[in-house]
Amino acid sequence: MHKPIGLTAAARAALLSRLTRKDTPRTATTAGRDFSTLPVAREMALVRAGAEQMQIPNPFFRPHEAVAGGHSRIGNREVINFSSYNYLGLNGDARVTHAAKAAIDRHGVSASASRIASGERPIHGELEAALAANYAQEAALCFVSGHATNVTVIGHLMGARDLIIADSFAHNSGAEGIRMSGAKRIAFGHNDWRMAERELAANRKRHARALIYVEGHYSMDGDMPDLAQFIRIARENDAWLMVDEAHSLGVLGATGRGIFEQQGVDPAGVDIWMGTLSKTLSGCGGYIAGSALLIDILKHSAPGFVYSVGMAPALAAAALASLRVMQEEPGRVAQLQANSRAFLDGAKARGFDVGSSVGLGIVPVILGSSIKAGRVSATLLDAGVNVQPILYPIVPEGSARLRFFMSSEHTEADIATTLDALTAACA
């Protein structure tokens, strides 16, 4: 039997009382400027104090002293690393770093202004053409931030008279874009296309435009939607379909092209393909691929593009080089998927709850308690394994987890060592 983990109700109440005690009176002229009065500041203080009392070290912002791929260096020691999105080991690849350095030599470090104001750098157009070709679309456009891509594109295309049907597990960037748009939002149960269809059919006629927002590969659970069904639903209800491929490119499909390749679906059925450059593609930023008209509209009017500095040329060059290596070396994708399946099967065999993961790049190990997840993460680091806990409120309490991001660089020995360490830490 496991011993109960956590603070008693009385201890929690005492801790909360101590954290909220007003030892120093605030005057009417200073209270409004005191950041500690923000609700989030109180919550952070409570969590930190509780972790300190239970001797759980802070698992966040650990400095890496090397390229973070299947392995890394933390605290001057080598660790097996499962907390980076370097799925194909391309961040640190000599061809990728050479491309970035060459772009710096040619263009400098920064684009120095927005592309609409200062002109183009050829590397931007080359990357966008390659991304469009990956999805068999007419054009693509890159933004300086993946998060901002969803915020600005959804917020710009949709308005108060419109409807957005979104998966309940939608990423924060999608949720923020929906909120900014002012459109009516209806969330459907995770991957429940039947519920999405019912909600869209019941509400579509009352709105001018409609958008369905899903992800190709959900980062918290490592699962996928049924893309063909969502394409059908969008077509039958005169709605746009947007697919967020942040964790799909390089991970799903025999050659890493994404969910459409994984599921054998025509990519033309999706109106808006979105993705990020910071994971498989070793850069930073986001992209939209779609029709030439859509990209032209965004290029001339999306606030997050028009009023933002252009992507650093070195990052665009690194992303393009990474995409080319991915296309030339599909064995990297095959190795990633084999490693993921081995880890998933091994975790299941040891009795761990891996949720609905399909074992293609992301495998959560659901431990329930946030405190347990934090403690197990710390124990694993001591054993030479770096994996981040995902805690409340990012996930509901009771579903806290360790989230294992796999890499093509992991070896069979890495996986076996990690599963042994995980089993020991949870005993």
C-alpha positions in Angstrom: 0.0 0.0 0.0 1.2 3.5 -0.8 1.3 6.0 2.0 -0.8 9.1 1.6 1.2 11.9 0.1 0.6 15.6 0.8 -0.4 18.1 3.4 -3.2 17.4 5.9 -6.2 19.8 5.7 -5.1 21.4 8.9 -1.5 21.9 7.7 -2.7 23.3 4.4 -5.0 25.8 6.2 -2.1 26.9 8.5 0.2 27.3 5.5 -2.4 29.3 3.6 -3.0 31.5 6.7 0.7 32.2 7.0 1.0 33.1 3.3 -1.9 35.5 3.3 -1.2 37.1 6.7 -0.8 40.9 6.4 2.3 41.6 8.5 2.8 45.0 6.8 -0.3 47.2 6.3 -0.8 48.5 2.8 -1.8 52.1 2.3 -4.5 53.1 -0.1 -1.8 54.6 -2.3 0.4 51.5 -2.6 -2.1 48.5 -2.6 -2.9 49.0 -6.2 0.8 48.8 -7.2 1.6 45.7 -5.1 2.1 42.7 -7.4 1.8 40.3 -4.5 -2.0 41.1 -4.4 -2.5 39.3 -7.7 -4.3 36.0 -7.3 -1.5 34.2 -9.3 1.1 35.5 -6.9 -0.7 34.1 -3.9 -1.2 30.7 -5.7 2.5 30.6 -6.7 3.6 31.4 -3.1 1.3 28.6 -1.8 2.7 26.0 -4.2 6.3 26.9 -3.5 5.8 26.9 0.3 4.1 23.6 0.1 6.8 22.1 -2.1 9.5 23.4 0.3 7.7 22.0 3.3 7.5 18.6 1.6 11.1 18.8 0.4 10.2 18.6 -3.3 12.8 20.5 -5.4 11.6 22.9 -8.1 11.6 20.9 -11.3 11.3 23.9 -13.6 13.9 26.1 -15.3 16.7 23.6 -14.8 19.7 24.9 -16.8 21.0 22.6 -19.5 24.7 22.8 -20.3 24.6 21.0 -23.6 22.3 20.5 -26.6 19.1 19.0 -25.2 18.2 15.9 -27.3 18.0 12.3 -26.2 20.7 13.2 -23.7 21.7 16.4 -22.0 23.9 17.8 -19.2 22.3 19.2 -16.1 24.2 20.2 -13.0 27.4 19.1 -14.7 26.3 15.5 -15.1 25.0 13.6 -18.1 21.3 12.6 -18.1 18.9 10.7 -20.3 16.6 13.5 -21.4 12.8 13.3 -22.1 12.0 17.0 -21.7 12.8 18.4 -25.0 11.0 18.5 -28.4 14.2 17.6 -30.3 12.3 14.6 -31.8 14.6 13.8 -34.6 17.9 15.0 -33.0 18.2 17.8 -35.6 19.0 20.5 -33.1 22.7 20.3 -32.9 23.1 18.5 -36.3 26.2 19.9 -38.1 24.2 20.6 -41.3 21.6 22.6 -39.3 24.1 24.7 -37.3 26.1 25.3 -40.5 23.0 26.7 -42.3 22.2 29.0 -39.3 25.8 30.3 -39.2 25.8 30.9 -43.0 22.6 32.9 -42.6 24.1 35.1 -39.9 27.2 35.7 -42.1 24.9 36.8 -44.9 22.1 38.6 -43.1 23.2 39.3 -39.6 21.4 38.1 -36.5 18.1 39.9 -36.9 15.7 40.8 -39.6 15.7 44.2 -37.9 12.1 45.1 -38.8 8.8 43.7 -40.0 9.1 42.0 -43.4 6.3 44.2 -44.8 8.3 47.3 -43.8 11.9 46.3 -44.4 11.7 43.9 -47.2 12.3 40.2 -47.5 15.2 37.9 -46.9 15.3 35.0 -49.5 15.5 32.4 -46.8 12.0 33.3 -45.5 10.5 32.5 -48.9 12.5 29.3 -49.3 11.3 28.0 -46.0 7.7 29.0 -46.7 7.7 27.3 -50.0 9.1 24.1 -48.5 6.4 24.1 -45.7 3.6 24.7 -48.3 4.9 21.7 -50.3 5.0 19.5 -47.2 1.2 20.0 -46.9 0.5 20.2 -50.6 -0.8 23.7 -50.2 -0.4 26.8 -52.4 1.5 28.9 -49.9 2.7 29.3 -46.3 3.7 32.2 -44.0 6.1 32.1 -41.0 5.7 34.1 -37.8 8.2 34.7 -35.0 6.3 32.8 -32.3 4.4 29.6 -32.5 2.1 30.7 -29.6 1.5 34.1 -31.3 0.7 32.3 -34.6 -2.5 30.8 -33.2 -3.3 33.9 -31.2 -3.0 36.3 -34.1 -4.4 34.1 -36.9 -7.5 32.9 -35.0 -8.0 36.3 -33.4 -7.8 38.0 -36.8 -9.8 35.7 -39.0 -12.7 35.2 -36.6 -15.0 37.8 -35.1 -18.0 38.4 -32.8 -20.5 37.1 -35.3 -18.6 33.8 -35.8 -18.5 30.3 -34.2 -15.5 28.3 -33.1 -15.8 24.6 -32.2 -12.7 23.5 -30.4 -11.4 20.4 -28.7 -11.5 20.7 -25.0 -7.8 19.9 -24.8 -6.9 22.7 -27.1 -3.5 24.3 -26.5 -3.5 27.7 -24.6 -2.4 29.4 -27.8 -5.6 28.3 -29.5 -7.7 29.2 -26.5 -6.2 32.7 -26.4 -6.8 33.2 -30.1 -10.4 32.2 -29.7 -10.8 34.5 -26.7 -9.3 37.4 -28.6 -11.5 36.8 -31.6 -14.7 37.4 -29.6 -16.4 34.5 -31.4 -18.7 32.1 -29.7 -16.7 29.1 -28.5 -18.1 25.7 -27.9 -15.7 23.0 -26.6 -16.3 19.4 -27.4 -15.1 16.4 -25.5 -11.5 15.4 -26.3 -11.3 13.8 -29.8 -15.1 13.3 -29.7 -16.0 14.1 -33.4 -19.6 13.1 -32.8 -20.1 15.7 -30.2 -18.3 18.3 -32.4 -20.7 17.4 -35.2 -23.8 17.8 -33.0 -22.7 21.1 -31.7 -21.7 22.5 -35.1 -25.0 21.4 -36.7 -27.0 22.9 -33.8 -25.3 26.3 -33.8 -24.0 26.9 -37.4 -26.9 28.8 -38.8 -26.8 31.5 -36.2 -23.3 32.5 -37.1 -21.6 34.1 -40.1 -18.5 31.9 -40.3 -17.4 28.8 -38.4 -14.1 27.2 -37.5 -13.2 23.8 -36.2 -9.9 23.8 -34.3 -8.1 20.5 -33.5 -4.5 19.4 -33.0 -2.8 16.7 -35.0 -1.0 15.3 -32.0 -1.9 16.3 -28.5 1.1 17.1 -26.4 -0.5 16.2 -23.0 -1.7 12.8 -24.1 0.1 11.8 -27.2 -3.1 10.9 -29.1 -4.7 12.0 -32.4 -8.1 13.0 -33.7 -9.9 11.2 -36.5 -8.9 13.7 -39.2 -11.1 12.3 -42.0 -14.2 12.7 -39.8 -13.4 16.3 -38.9 -12.8 17.1 -42.6 -16.2 15.6 -43.4 -17.9 17.6 -40.6 -16.3 20.8 -41.8 -17.4 20.3 -45.4 -21.0 19.4 -44.5 -21.4 22.4 -42.3 -19.7 25.1 -44.4 -16.9 25.5 -41.8 -13.1 26.0 -41.9 -11.0 23.3 -40.4 -7.7 24.3 -38.7 -5.2 21.7 -37.6 -2.4 22.5 -35.2 0.6 20.4 -36.2 3.0 21.7 -33.5 3.8 18.1 -32.3 3.0 16.3 -35.5 5.6 17.4 -38.0 8.5 15.0 -37.9 6.6 12.7 -35.6 3.5 11.4 -37.4 3.6 9.6 -40.8 6.1 7.3 -42.4 8.3 10.3 -43.4 7.2 12.7 -40.8 4.9 14.9 -42.9 2.2 14.9 -40.2 -1.2 13.6 -39.3 -2.5 13.5 -42.9 0.3 11.1 -43.8 -0.2 9.0 -40.7 -3.9 8.5 -41.4 -3.8 8.5 -45.2 -5.9 11.6 -45.7 -5.7 14.1 -48.5 -4.2 17.3 -46.9 -6.4 19.4 -49.2 -9.3 18.8 -46.9 -7.8 21.0 -44.3 -8.2 24.8 -44.8 -5.6 26.0 -42.3 -2.5 24.0 -41.4 -0.6 25.5 -38.5 2.6 24.4 -36.9 5.7 25.4 -35.0 9.4 25.5 -36.0 10.8 25.0 -32.4 10.4 21.3 -32.2 11.4 18.9 -35.1 12.7 21.9 -37.1 15.2 23.2 -34.5 14.2 26.9 -34.8 11.7 29.2 -33.3 8.4 30.5 -34.6 5.2 29.3 -36.2 3.7 28.8 -39.7 0.4 28.7 -41.5 0.0 26.8 -44.7 -3.1 27.1 -46.9 -4.5 28.7 -50.0 -2.7 31.6 -51.7 -5.6 33.9 -50.9 -5.4 33.0 -47.1 -1.7 33.6 -47.0 -2.0 36.9 -48.9 -4.6 38.1 -46.5 -2.5 37.2 -43.4 0.7 38.6 -44.9 -0.9 42.0 -45.4 -3.2 42.2 -42.4 -2.5 39.8 -39.5 -1.3 42.0 -36.6 1.2 39.4 -35.4 2.9 39.5 -38.8 2.5 43.0 -40.0 3.5 44.7 -36.7 6.1 42.2 -35.6 9.8 41.9 -36.6 10.4 39.2 -39.1 11.9 35.8 -38.1 15.6 35.9 -37.5 17.3 34.6 -40.8 19.4 32.1 -38.8 16.2 30.5 -37.4 14.6 30.3 -40.8 17.7 28.7 -42.2 17.9 26.2 -39.4 14.3 25.2 -39.8 14.7 24.8 -43.6 17.8 22.7 -43.2 16.1 20.5 -40.6 13.1 20.0 -42.9 15.4 18.9 -45.7 17.3 16.4 -43.5 13.9 15.0 -42.3 12.9 14.5 -45.9 16.2 13.0 -46.9 16.5 10.7 -43.8 13.2 9.0 -43.0 15.0 6.5 -40.9 15.1 9.2 -38.2 11.3 9.2 -38.1 11.2 5.4 -38.1 13.6 5.3 -35.1 11.6 7.9 -33.2 8.4 5.9 -33.7 10.2 2.6 -32.7 11.6 4.1 -29.6 8.2 5.5 -28.6 6.5 2.2 -29.1 9.1 0.4 -27.1 8.7 2.9 -24.2 4.9 2.8 -24.4 4.8 -1.0 -24.4 7.4 -1.3 -21.6 5.4 1.2 -19.4 2.2 -0.7 -20.0 3.8 -4.0 -19.2 4.9 -2.6 -15.8 1.4 -1.5 -15.0 1.7 2.3 -15.6 -1.2 4.3 -16.9 -0.2 5.8 -20.3 -3.6 7.2 -21.1 -4.6 7.3 -24.7 -1.1 7.7 -26.1 -0.6 6.1 -29.5 3.2 5.9 -28.9 4.5 7.9 -31.8 6.5 10.6 -29.9 4.8 11.5 -26.6 4.1 9.1 -23.8 2.5 10.4 -20.5 2.8 8.3 -17.4 -0.2 9.4 -15.3 0.6 9.2 -11.6 -2.5 11.1 -10.2 -1.2 13.3 -7.4 0.8 16.4 -8.3 2.9 15.8 -5.3 3.7 12.3 -6.3 4.6 13.5 -9.8 6.9 16.1 -8.4 8.6 13.6 -6.1 9.0 11.0 -8.8 10.5 13.5 -11.2 13.1 14.5 -8.5 13.9 10.9 -7.8 14.4 10.2 -11.5 16.8 13.1 -11.9 18.9 11.7 -9.1 19.0 8.5 -11.1 20.1 10.4 -14.2 16.8 10.7 -16.0 15.3 14.1 -16.8 11.5 14.2 -17.3 9.2 17.1 -16.3 6.1 16.6 -14.2 2.9 18.2 -15.5 0.9 19.3 -12.5 -2.3 21.0 -11.5 -3.7 23.4 -12.8 -2.2 22.6 -16.2 -4.0 19.2 -15.9 -6.8 18.5 -13.4 -5.7 17.3 -10.0 -5.9 13.5 -10.1 -4.3 13.3 -13.6 -0.8 14.8 -12.9 1.8 13.0 -14.9 5.3 12.7 -16.2 5.4 13.6 -19.9 8.1 11.7 -21.8 9.0 13.3 -25.1 10.9 10.7 -27.1 13.7 11.2 -29.5 15.3 9.2 -32.4 18.5 9.6 -30.4 17.3 7.4 -27.5 18.8 3.9 -27.3 17.4 0.6 -26.2 19.6 1.0 -23.1 18.2 4.4 -22.4 14.6 3.1 -22.5 15.4 0.1 -20.3 17.3 2.2 -17.8 14.5 4.7 -17.6 11.7 2.1 -17.1 13.7 0.5 -14.3 14.3 3.8 -12.6 10.6 4.8 -13.0 9.5 1.5 -11.5 11.9 1.9 -8.5 10.8 5.5 -8.0 7.1 4.6 -7.9 7.5 1.5 -5.7 
